[in-house]
Amino acid sequence: MRILRVFLALGFLLVPFATPSWSVFEISECGTEIPENETGYLIADLDCSDSEGAGVVLGNGARLVLGGFRIEADPTLGEKRQGVRCRTSSVCRVIGPGEIIGFSASGIAGTRVHARDVLLTGNAIAGVVAYENIRLHNVVIEGNGLLGVHAGGKVVGRGNDVGEHALADVLQSHAPRFRPARGSCSHDGEQG
């Protein structure tokens, strides 16, 4: 029992010196990148009309908390720009309430995208685009150019309102997985 008390006392003495393993990223300008497994928080509306590239870039496992703010741009400016761009082969999350408005490509684009309580409108091509799956919860996607939601995999969610798009509100393109045929190539590159 005495040994347990000594360990507890030493533990309490070391607690003030412990540092958290996470960081808080305050976002106040366009083009900010949130590293892998970190969380970024908007602290003001972002007007990305005069900047190049994505409004915010998220690494794998990263989260963007909109906090009631807006990321916006002019859809006639810039080539293929996204409001939130998730790094290739990543899972990213955009958490509202908040708005992503007026980008020349899409509001959110990535490989696997999760969004909650977000308004996506006025984006020139699509509201949300993902190479694989999209998960939406209480998301409003309306008035984007061609598509509301475009997924290479499944679209799942609830409480969403998707409408008013020229081509389709939801488009799921289930592409088959690439599987090379056995014995089609030898190690030296010759057919075998």
N, C-alpha and C positions, 0 to 999 in steps of 0.2 A: 504494500500500500504506500509505503514511504517513497519507493522508487517512482510510482505513478505520479505522486505529488511533485516530485522533482522534475519529471518530464513535462508535466503540465505547466509548471512555473517557468521553465526554460522556453516552452512554446509561446507563452504569453509575452515573454520578453522579446522574442524574435518577430512577432507579428508586425510591429511598427516598421520594421525594415523590409518587409515583403513588398514587392512591387507587382502590380497587376500585369498579366501577359497580353493585354489588349490595349488598343489605342482608340481614341475618339478622333475622327476626322471631321472637322467642321468645313463645310463646302460653301464658299462664297463667290467662286468664280468658275466659269465654264472650262472644260477640259481637265478638271481634277480627276485623278485616278485613285480609286480605293483598292489597296492591296488585298491579296488573297485572305479570306476568312476575317476581314475587318468590316466595320460598320461606319458609314459616312452619313452625316446629318446636314441637310440644307439648313442654313441659318438666315437665308433671304431668298427672294425670287431670283432666278438666273435668266438674264436675257442674252442668249447666245447668237443673236442675229449678226453681230460683228466679229464673231470668232470662227475659227475653222475646226473641223472635226466634231466629235461627239460632245454632247453637253456634259456627261459624266461617264467615266469608264470604270467598270467593276471587274475585279479579279475573281478567280474561282472561289465560290463560297462567300463572296462579299455581299453586303446588304446596303441599300440606300434607303434612308428614312427621309421622306419628303417633308414631314412635319407641317403640313398645311401650306407649303410653298409651291411654286410653279417653276418649271424649266420650259423656256419657250425660245422659238427662233422664227425666222421668216422662211416658209417652205420654198420660196423662189430663189433663195440664195444658197450657194454651196452645192457640192455634188454628194449625193448618197450619205447624208448626215443623219445620225440617230440622236435622240434625246438622251437615252441611256444605252450604252454599248457594253455588252458583257464579253469578256475575253473568250476566244475560241475554246471549245471543249470544256466549258465551265457551267456551273450552276450559279445563278445569281437571283437576288430577291430585291424587289422594289416595293416599299411599304408606304402607304399613304396615311392620312389623306394628303392629296396633292394632285397636280396636273402636269402633263407633258404635252406640249402644244406646238405645232407648226414646224416640224423638221422636214427636210427635203426627202428623206427615205422613210424612217419609221420612228415611232415613239420609243419603243424598247426593242432591241435585237440581241440575240445570243444563241447559245446552243440549247440550254435548258433554262427556261425563264419562269419565275414565280412572281406574281404581282397581286397586291391586295389594296383595296380602297383607293384606286387611282383613276383619274379621268384622262383618256388619250383621245385627242381630237385635232383635226386640222393638219395632220401629218400627210405629206404628199403621196406616199405609197401605201403604208399600212400602219395600224396601231401597234400591234405586237407581231414580231417575226422570230421564229426559232427553228434551228435545224432539226431539233428533236422535239421534246415535249414542252407544253405550256400549261401552267396551273394558274387559274385566275379565281379570285374571291372578291366579290363586290366591286368589280371593275366596270367602268362605263367606257365603251369604245364606240365612238360615233363620228361620222363626218370626216373620215380619213379618205385619201384618194381612191385607191383600188380595193383594198382589203381591210377588214377589221382585224382578223387574226389569221396568220398563216403559219402552220406548224408542219414540220417534216415527220412528226410523230403524233401523239395524242394531245387533245385539248381537254382538260378536265377543270371543273370549277363549279361554283354556285353563286347565285345572287348577282349575276352579271347582266349587263344591258349592252348588246352589240347590234348596231344597225347603221343604215344610211351609207353604204359603200357601193361604188360603181360595179365592181366585179363580183365580190362575194363577201358576206359578213364573216364566215368562218370557212377556211380552206385547210383541210388536212391532207397532206401528200405523203402517204405511207410508202416511202421508198424501201425496197428490199435491202437487207444487209448485204454488203459485198463479201463474198466468200470465194477465194481463188480455188480453182479446180485442182484436185490432187494430181500430182505428176505432170502438170502442164509446163513446168519449167524446171530445168536442172540447176544446180548451183553455179554453173559457169554461164548461165544465161541462154543456153541452147535449148531448143524444144526437145522434150524427152518423153 
